Each structure stands twice: as structure tokens, then as C-alpha cells.
Amino acid sequence: MKRHMRITGDTLTYLAREAIPRKLLAGLLMIGVLAASMPAEARPAPKSFADLAEKLLPAVVNISTTQKVEGRGGVEIPQLPPGSPFEDFFKEFFERNIPQERSSRKSTSLGSGFVIDPKGYIVTNNHVIQDADEITVAFHNKKRLKAKVVGRDAKTDLAVLKVKPDHKLTYVPFGDSDKARVGDWVVAIGNPFGLGGTVTAGILSARGRNINAGPYDDFLQTDASINRGNSGGPMFNLKGEVIGINTAIFSPSGGSVGIGFAIPSKVSDPVIRQLIKHGKVERGWLGVHIQAVTPEIAETLGLKEPHGALVASVIKGGPAEKAKIKPGDVILKFGKRKVMKMRNLPRIVAETEVGTTVNAEIWREKKLIIRKVKVAKLEDQGEEMAAVTPKQSKGSKKVKALGLTLSSITPALRKRFKFTKQAKGVVVLKVDKNSPAAEKGIRVGDLIDEVNQEEVSTPDHIEKEIQKVLKSGRKVVLVRVEGQGGGRFLGLRIDKG
């Protein structure tokens, strides 16, 4: 599927030539979306939103930003047809004789925000004010004030601004987005297309959405009408509490199609408080690489249901290693919060105060154990991966049950694939097409270092572990693979040929 990307103002629009439901990112506008909720109790549709809108509109602001863009000034070269014999002549003449002075112009974009404190603190999306040289806030009473950035957080796409009030500011409180129920009424207010305070209403369509916008995705979804310019605007419940911050919409065409997303208040509130207090966000860090628990992996580990976060590898010197958490462990609970899905764990750990010690409930060798973990501070880290060109090796052996040709590590293979001196396991030399291994993404040059949580160093050792699985009546073998993407566990169904 071919995609085209168009960037306009505060909007990042992905347009797809054909819509594919499983590719939700095709058609994502990083502009303003909505999602919020209402109180825990169900309520009938109100006769009017007028009283609520009248109360809330003064707290919602329009945000305009300007960015200086360097350009060339002076007289422009005449536009001539391509291939014209005079084209080179005019170009040379103007460049030599007409001074081209450097100039600057201003690029303007629009977004939304809302006041959370009478002292002048305003919340919006980070992408609304990103790279701005000047930020101007326009209030409902037409007054305009210059704003400064207090703090910003790209991972959650949040930013806090500060103005010096010259009049009494109306502000709005945060509500509890956890109490919002699917089907509750919500109200969105923002600045679509720069038109100013606009009120729309809808229901909470879904919650816990992952749209691949960042590592802590947990969006609310709504069908309220949201368009370009709504980014950073609030989503209210019927009590007038902010339960979501408009952030993105799904739209193959660029307009509202009734699918919008908002950052829930349970995510945004603690981030905003840290930005106001410290100007930045400190997040907890566990020091593990994790992956999802698939039904096949759950079966091999003896879990009744595929839930939790499977530890693929442990970072040396990190909190997890110090707590003696091992690859192959499944983290089911961190502190008092259950880890239902793998993607829940990073957010839970990030929201844990740095320096605190919590109990991690772990599934290991078909038993529940507890490990005490002291949460460290997350630092931005980068990593480099090198691709290798595979070659065959003498002494290789084909393991038909997995559809793999394997070899023990030899000095020649260690050099060819650039393995470290500490690398252990069995090298993948060939992957059969349509094999269980190919379906799971195993590649030539990967290392298999564990089978059924037993270390392996030869192809024969792997075959013995497979026979153990078959004798037990199971049809899935758990292998740990080290590859270009790091370590991961895979549940492979055994092909008896």
C-alpha cells in the first residue's frame, strides 16, 4: 500500500490510497482529537449543552505560534519554460548582478489549549508549540497574551505554557478518566481551522487505544467532531471536568470521520504536575526488554491465559538484574497494579516514583514468586544494530521440526556474523520458507541460546529438547532468539514433517 504524508500547520496527516483496518496509523492526524468521558453513573442525553458550554468556553484558549524561516530576498529570476535557451543566461545574469539578500519570514500554525490555574498555566499538545519562536494565546474575551513554555514532554505529547494574566482567568479542573464509561456523553471545545471557540459533543467510543503515537499510548476514543486546530483542546465530562486532551484523529481524507483520540487525564495529570514543578518529567525505569505473551508462549510456560509481560532480556546493572529478575520471567503485577498486556508495563513503571521499592509478582517455572525492585530513573538511550550477510558453514545440521539449518558457534561464524566473545548458542544458517520459524520472523544470523528455558550450544541439543516436548504431549517449543532486534522468546509449533 502506498502512502503519502502531508504536513499542514499543527497537523500531521497520513493519507492512504486504500483503508486497511489493521493498519490504524494510515490516516492518523496529529491534530486534535477528542476523547473523554463522563461520570461513573450513566446519564440520559441532556436537552442542551448550552449551560455547560457557557461555563467552560472562557477557560479554553486559541494558541497561535510563529516560526522564523530563513529565505532569499531580492529580485526573483524570471520563470521560463523548461529547456529554454535563455534559462541559463538569465540565471547567470541575476546571480552575478542582482544582490540576493537573506531575509526571514514567519510561518504560523494554530492549535488549542485550556487554563488549569488562575496564575496563568495553560495545557496544550507538544506538537502544537514544537519549534515555535513565539507563542500567542487568545482568550474567549478576545484578549491576547504572549506565552512561554514551562515544560514539554514529547513521549506523551504534552506541554505546559505560562502567561502573565492581566485579567481574571477562568480555569477548569481535571476529572478522573478511569471513571468514564464507554457510551458516556463528552463535550469537546477547541479551535478548529482557526475559527475560535467551537463546541462539539459525542460519546466515549472506546478506551485504552494504542495508535503507536508513543511508548505510553492509552488513548480514549470518541465520535465527537474534531478537526485540524483542535489539538491540545480539552475533552469534558458532563460535570465540566477535563478527562481528555485532544491529540489525534483517524482520517483517510483529512476531515473528521468520527474517530478521535485524546490523552486521558490519568496519564496527563501527573505529567503536567511534574512539568509545572520541574520543567521536565522523571520516569521510572526497570531495565528489561519485554515482549507479549502469545497463546503459544502461555501454553509452554503453564499460564492459563496469555497475559503479563515476558522478559526477553535484562539490562546489565539495571534494577531488574539487581532484583534477580531473569529472561523468561513473566511479570504479572508491578506494585499494586496488574499487568494485563505487555504494553501496560512500561507505563506502570514510568508512573512509579523514582527511588521507590515495589514488589513485582513474577511467573517463573510454573510458580508465582515475588521480587523487590528499586525503581531507577529512565534515561534516554540509543542503540545501534548491524546487519550481516549470511553464509553457509561446514558441520551444519537441519532441524526439520523447526525448519531451520543450524550450527554451533565456530571462530569463522563468530567473525562472519560479528558475534561478541560472550555470545553463546546455536547459529541460524538457513530458514525454510513457510516453516514455523519463518512465520515467527527468525532470520539467518540469529542465535538460539535457550530451548524450553534450557541453554543450548549444539543443533543436537535443540533436537533433544524438541523430543522432550513431543514426549510430554505438547506441540509447542519455547525458544529464545538473539537477533538484530535484541533478545526475544518465541513459541514455535513443532512441524513433525
N, C-alpha and C positions, 0 to 999 in steps of 0.2 A: 504494500500500500504506500503510495506516495503522499508525503505531507508537505505543506508549505507553512512557513512561520511568518506572521506579520506582527510587528510591534508598533503600537499606537498609543502615545501618552503613557498612562499608567497600566495599560492593558497588554498582556502577552497572550496572543491568540493563536491557537493551533487549529488549522483548518484541514480536514481530511476529505479526500475525494469520495470516500465511502465510509460509512459508520460501522465500526466493529465494536460491539458491546464490551468484549473483554479487554479492549484497549481503551480504557476510560480517558487516558491522557489526551487522545486525539480530540481536540475541541475544548481544551481547558483554557479559560480566560482568567489570567491572574488579575482580576479587576475587582469585583466586589461581589460578594455573594452573600447569601444570607443563610442563616440557619440559626435558629434559636429556639427557644421553647417557652413553655408556659409552666404554670404551677403544676404540682403533682396531681391535683384533682382535675377531672375532666370538666369542661365548661361548655355551655351551648354557645353558638355563634352570636356575638354581640350585634345589637341592632345598628350600632355605629361605632367607628373608631375615633370619632371627632374629639371627644373629651381627652382621650389618651394622646392623640396627635398634638393637640393644643398644649398639653403639658410637657411633651417631650421634644418638640421641634426646636425650642430655644437652646437645648443642650447639644444639638447636632450642628457641626460646622462644615463648611466647604474649605478644602485645602488646595491651594494652587502653588506650584513650585516652578522655579525658573532655573535654567542651567545655561551657563555661558558656553557657546560653541564657537571655536575659532574658525575663521573663514578668510577668503581673499577678497579684498576690496578693489576699487578702481574700475576702469573701463573693461567691459566684457568683450571677448573675441566674438566677431560675428558668426552666427550659426550658418554653416554651409553644407550642402548635400555631401554625403559620404563619397569620397573618391574625387571630389572636385579638385581641379588642378591649382586652384587658388588657396586650398586649405593650408598647405604647408607654408605658403608665402605669408598669409595673414597671421598665422601662429607665430612665426619667427619675428615678424614686424612688431606685433604687440608685445611680445615678451622682451624685446630689446629696447623699445622706445616708450612704452606706456608703463609707468611705475604701478606695481600691484601691491598695495598696502595691506598689511594684516589688519583684520577687523574682527569684531566679535558680535554675535547675535544671541538672542535668548530663546531657548526652547522651553515651552510652557506645557505643563501637564496638570490634570485635575484629579482630585480624589475627595474622600470624606473622612470625617473623624468625629469624636464626641468628647465633651468635657466631663472629667471624672472628679474634679476637685475645684472649689471656688478660687484656689490660689493660682489657677491657670494651667493645670496639667491636662493635656489632651492626648487621646489614644488614636492611633491610625495603623495602617499596614506599613511595614518597612519598604515594600516596593513602591509605595506612593511617594515617599520622600527620598528614595535612594538617589545618590549622586546630585542632589539639589544644591544649588548655590544660595538660593533664597527661598524661604517658605512663608507664605502669607495665609492667614486664617481669616475667613469671612464668617461672621456670626449671623444669626437669624434677623437681628435688628439692623443689618447692613454694615455694621462696624467692621473694620479690617485691622488686624494686628500682625506684626511680624512675629515669627516663632523661631525658637531654637530647639535643636534636638537634644533631649536629655539622655536618651539611650535608645539602642535599637538591637534587635535580635533577629538575624536572618533565618535561623533554624525554625522559628515559629512565625516568621513574617510579621513581627510586631515592632512598633516604635512608639515612644512617648515624646511629645513636644511640650514646650513651656512658653506661655505668653505672659506679658505683664498686663494684668487687667486694668482697664480704665473705666470699667463699669461692672456692675454686679453680674456674676456669671451663674447661669443655671447649669446644674450638673446632674448626672444620673448615676445610680449605684449599680454594682454588679449583682446578679442573681445567681442561683445555683443551677447550672445547666444539667446536672445529674438528675434533677427532679423533673426536667422536661420530658414529656412523653410523646412518642410518635402519634401524630394526629392533633396535637395541641395547636392552638392559634398562635401565630407570631406576627410581629409588625417590624418592617424594615424601614429605616429612614436614611436617605443619603443624597448624593449629588450626581445623579446620572446625566452623562453628557454635558455636565456643567450647568444644568438647568436650575440648580439650587434645591433647597429642602423638598424632597419628594417622599411621600408616604405610600408604602405598598403593604399588603397583607397576604398571608397564606398559612399553611400548616407546616409543622415539622414532619418532613417526609421520611427521614431515616437518621440514624446516628452511628457514630463510630466508623465513618467512611475513611478509607485510605486512598488518596488520589495521587500519591507519590510526589507530593509537593515538598516533603521534608522528612526527617527521621522521626518526628513526633506527631505524625498525622493522626487525627482523631476527630474529623470534621462532622458537624451537623449538616444535614441536607434539608432544603426547603423548596417549595414550589412558588414562593413569593417572587414577584417580578424584580429582578436585579439586572442592571446593565452597566456598561462602561462608566466609570466615575463613582460607583458605589463602594469601591474598595476602601476599607477602613471604617465604614459606617457601622452603626450598631444594629443588632437584632434584639428586639424586646419581647418579653412575655407580656401577658395582659395586666401584670402588676406594674409595668413600667420599668422592669429590671433588665439590664443588659445580660443576655445569656449567650450571645454570639457576636463575633466581629466578621462582617462581610469580607470575604477574601477571594473567592473564585467562582466561576460558573462554567458549566459544561455547555458548549455551544458550537456545533459544526459550522453555523452560519455567521456567528459573531454577535447575534442578538439573544435576548432572553428566550429560553425554551422551557423554563420552569424547573431547571435543575441547578440549584445554587448551593454553595458550601460556605460555612462560617466556622471560625475557630471558637470552640466552646469556652465559656467563662472559666471552667475548671482548669483549662490549660492556660488561658491568657492572664487570669488574675494574679497567680504567683509570679509570672514572668514580669508583668507590669510593675508589681511591687518591688521587685529586685532592680528593675531599670530605674525607678524613681530613687531608690535608696543608694545604689552603687553605680548606676550608669551602664551596667552590664549584667549578664546572667551567669551565675556559677551553677554548674550542673554536676550531679553525682556521676561516678564512673566505677564500673565493676571490673573491667579488664578481661572481657571474654568476647569471642566471636561466636555468634549463635545462629541457629537455623530452625526452621519449622519442624514440628513433629508430624510426619506424614502417617497415614494409617499403616503403611508397611513398617515404618520405624517403631511405631507404638506396639505393633504385634511382636517384633523381635525383642523389645525391652520389657514386655509384660504389662504394658499400660492398658487399662480398659478402654480409654478414649485417647485420641490424638490431641493432647493439649500440653501447654507448657512451652518452654524454650530449651532446645537441645544445645548443649555447649559443644561447639565444634573444635575450638581450641582456646587455650588460656594464655594470656599475655604475660610474659615473664616479668616478675616483680610487681604485678598488679594486685589489687585487693583480692581477686578470686584465687590467685595462686597462693597468697598468704593464708587464705581461708581453707586451703586444700580442696578446692573445687577442681574437678578433673574433666577432661574431654569425655563425652559420653554421658555425663550427668544431665538430667532434665530438671530445670528449675521450675517448680510448680507454684511457689509462693515466695514473695520477697517482702519481708516485714509483715504487715497485716494484709497485704494486697495479693490476690490470686493472679497468676499469670495464665490467662485462658489461651492467648495466642502468642506466638513468638514476638510479634511487633509490640506487644504490650510491655515487655520487659525494659527496653531502652527508655521509654517514657517514665516508667515507675522508678527506675534507678536515677534518672535525670532529676526527678522531682524530689528525691531524697536529699536531705540536708547533708552537705559535705562534712565528713568527720564523724558522723553518727554510726553506731554499730547496730546492725539489724540481723535477724535470723532469716536464713534462706532455707526454705524447705525443698529438699532435693530427692529425686528418684534415682537410686543407684543400685544396680544388681538386684532389681525387683524388690527393693526395700526403701522405705522413707527414712531419710536422715536429715539432721539439722546442722547447718554450718553458720557460724557467726562471721559476718563480713563487715569490715570497717570501710565505709564508702569514701573513695578519694575524689579529687577534683578532676573533671573532664578537661583535657587539653586538646586543642585541635591538632590532629596528627595526619600526616600524609604517608602514603606507601607506594612503592614502585614495584611493578611486576614485569618480568621479562619473558617474552615469548621465545620458544625454542622450536627448531626444526627437527622432527624425529627421524631416526634411522633404525634399521633392524640390528639385532645383536645376536651373536652366536650363543647357543645354550638357552635360547628362549623356549617357552612351553606354552601351548594353548590350553586355557581352561575353558572348555566348551560350555560348562554350566553358566558362565557369565558372559561368554562371547568375547573373551579377552586373550591376547597373547602377552605373556608376562615374562619377566626376567628378574633375577636378583640384581642388586646394585653391583656393578663392576667398576673398576677405575675408569674404563673407557666411557661407560654410561654416565658416571659421575661428572666427567669432564664435558661430555656432549650436551647433557641437559643442565649443566651448571648447578648441580646439587651441592649443598654445603657439606662439610666434613661430618656434621652431626646428622645428616639425613639418613633415615632408615626406612626399610620397607621393600616393596616389590614394584618394579618399574613397568608401566603400561607401554607396550611397544606397538600394539595394534588393537583396534576396536572394531568388532564385526558390525556391519550395518544391520539395523533393526534388532540388535541384541538388547537385553535388559540394561547393560552398561551404557550403550549408546543412547537409549531413551532417557537415562538419568544424567547425561552430559559428561560422562567420563571421557577424557581425551588422552591422546598419545603424549607421553611425557609426565603424566600424573603418577603419583606414588600412592600405593595402597599400603598403609602401615598397620592397620588393625582389621581383623575379621572376627565378628562376634565378640568384640572388646578384648581380643587376644592379639598380641603383637605377632606380626608375620614378617619373614625375611626371604622366603622362597615360594615359588609357584606351588610346589608340593605341599607346603604348609597350608596354603589357601585351600587347596583341594581337600585336605583332611578336615578342615573346619566346615567346608561345604557338606561333606559326608556326615558329619555330626548333626548338622541341621536336618538333613534328609532322614536320618535315623530317628530323630525326635518327632518326626511327622510334620515339621514346619516346612514352608516353601519359600521363606524369605530369609536372606542372609544380610546382616548389618556390616557394612564395610566403611572404613574411614579413609578418605581420599585427601591427599595434599596436592593441590594444583595451583594454577595461576591465580585463582580467586581465593586462595587460602585453604585451610582445612575444613572439611565438612563430612557429615555422616550421610550415608545413603542406604536405603533399604532396597535390595535387589532381589527380585523374584528369580528363583533358580529355574533355568531352562534345562530340562532333562534331555533335550535333543530328540 
